[in-house]
Amino acid sequence: MKMLKPFLLLCSILFIISCRKEVAPEQSAVSESTQSRVNPEHLQAAWLLGFDTVGARYLNDGLLVGGDVLMDKQYLENLLKAYKASSANERHAHTANLVTGNNTNITVSLQDNLINTYSVVLALQGALSHLNAVSDCRLNFMYASNDANADIKIYRSYDFNSYAYAFWPTGNGQPGSKVYFNLDLANGRTQGQNILLFVHEIGHCLGLRHADWDNIGEPVAAYDDDWTYGGATYIPGTPTYDASSVMNHDIGILGLSWSSFSTYDIVALRYLYPLETGTVFESYINGPVNISQAGQHNHSNGAAYSCGNYEWRLLNASAQVIYDFWDEECGGLEWSNILSPGTYYLEARLKNTEAPGVWYSKAVNVQ
Ligand SMILES: [Zn+2]
């Protein structure tokens, strides 16, 4: 075991390599049990110094990393304090391209059979629910099962250098269209960790840079893996350092779980995507297209809002309403009607949301 001298530690900070992706597993696999014992700030300082934090633990008054390097806790705290102070003029930023108009009605789907892993479905739905809970903001997210035409498609990644990575908006007014998610790594993580990961990646698809992008040396002229230009414009009203932002680069590295947006995450989302005159909230219906004449049918509303904000109805092929489901269903609709074979339209809309809801229609074939 050796005690690394402060001089060497200061030198080693020069070799920090920033990484656009969320994690490198060898840097990030801080187990839940380890995480609960070690102060995250100590881990963060050690990571800033370029140390592998896997298995980090306290020994006497120091943090033991890499099996044989002991760093004084007070030194780590001072280092992190100085690091934050040096970032005095840095804050949240957004990319040059953003999502425009009612393209902020965003469907999100799971590709590559990710839909078969229920914990992933729940994590994504949880993330969309938290995003939809931001009030005074026109973002409206809808879970769209495995729809290949969804606005944001989440693919399976086999890149073991990151838990997940995402793409920025390209300038066509739509959100960045892809997120890559490593299922193998996700399986070792908690639901809360995966929810935070999805919120973070979708944040990138909306044009959010890392909240601490400047601190970690990410350039303004950054590019995603499709060579889409990032750019970085400061977001007014956000602070010099936002320790609890969901958009900090190290949420994966530190093994953080979903807790809430920071105050300034919400400032950023409302600044970029405020409610405007004419804002409408769309819906999306998940469930089977072909249904039997009798029996129970299950469809669900893809936009995850609080219970009581949905309205459902059934139309015939002539677009006449033949049934009104008076009860506002809590996201899902279980229904059974004896219908003649043919085509019908099941429709749903959001009610009592911050902006008007419009009917969304799904054709169903009764066989
Ligand atoms: Zn990120």
Residues whose N, C-alpha, C, O or C-beta is under 5 A from the ligand:
A	BS01	ZN	R20
